Amino acid sequence: MKRVRLAVIGTGGMAKSHARAFQAIPGCDVVAAVDVDRPRVDAFCREHGIPQAFYRTEDLLAQADINAVTIVTPDRVHAPIALLCLAARKHVLCEKPLALGYPEARAMVAAAQKARVVNLVNFSYRSWPALHGAAAAVARGDVGQIRHVEASYLQSWLTSKAWGDWRTGPKWLWRLSKRHGSKGALGDIGVHIVDFTTLVAGPLRSVYCQLKTFPKARRNRIGPYRLDAHDSAAMTVEFRGGALGTIQCTRWASGHINRLYLKVCGTKGAVEIDSERSTEQFRLCTGPDLDPAQWQTVTAPPVPTNYEKFIAAIQHRHALQPNFARGAEIEKIMDACFASDAAGHPVKV
């Protein structure tokens, strides 16, 4: 079995999860890490037993014996770093959002195809069995033709300290500042719920989106951070199959730490996923349960994590999802959302 020698690019909070996950996979060696913050990458390497620390991606690619990277940097540098790694023919896993827009994402897709390497965008909720179980039920025709879809991603970290106090440091503040690379709630959590929804219900034809930024501090600024990235997004969407639906995401959802919800209703029944209830089980109402409106709980079979899929694809040279092309599809929808908000009317995807 081919061993994968992997480097972690970016050593902030999420990078710890990446390092631990890859180190637990047989056949994968995490051999290097990169960050422009020297003390942080040095401490990261000590914490995780990683032998080499670099301070520039270019130095990593020139000096380290690696064949794969995982990119866990702020959103604004996903594309330039990925393009460097792809030019060096490294397999690339990239955090979401894949890029800052569809043109950047398409360039990443083209570079990955030219390099003929494994590429994956880390839509982490693809690791939930309930999502794949619900998608399979819809694909089998259990709900018939889709007519209505309801989806939401609800977080409360602007009103709750469950994840820490966002006012006190860059970990959260950058997510509220356009200057610091944030594309607001859409770029942070909207990409997840759009991927989640369209995986089950199919592609979108058009979106009508409204974005909202609420005041959060005096003069909407904390230190160098201007808090101008939107907090909430509400979309009315039409699917290519003709169904209508709503997709929402917000950081103001008091009472919900991190809830993803999806209901897909069709001519023969409905499926529902609620992450606060379970990420392994989904609910199904169809057949004899349709008239009395009764729901059955279905346990879905386990699925590998994105990290496991990435390593397996490198070792066995097979395709996988969600790849960069899928990430670009989601970026195209995000661009349509921003265009719709600016124009005040629906925009075709």
Buried (B, 14 or more C-beta within 10 A) or exposed (E): EEEBBBBBBBBBEBBBEBBEBBBEBEEBBBBBBBBBEEEBBBBBBEEBEBEBBBBEBEEBBEEBEBBBBBBBBBBBBBBBBBBBBBEBEBBBBBBBBBBBBBEBBBBBBBBBBEBEBBBBBBBBBBBBBBBBBBBBBBEEEBBBEBBBBBBBBBBBBBEBEEEEEBBEEBEBBBBBBBEBBBBBBBBBBBBBBBBBBBBBBBEBBBBBBBBBBEEBBEEBEBEEBBBBBBBBBBBBBBBEEEBEBBBBBBBBBEEBEBBBBBBBBBEBBBBBBBBEBBBBBBBBBBEEBBEEEEBEEBEBEEBBBBBBBBBBBBBEEEEBBBBBBBBBBBBBBBBBBBBBBEEEEBBEB
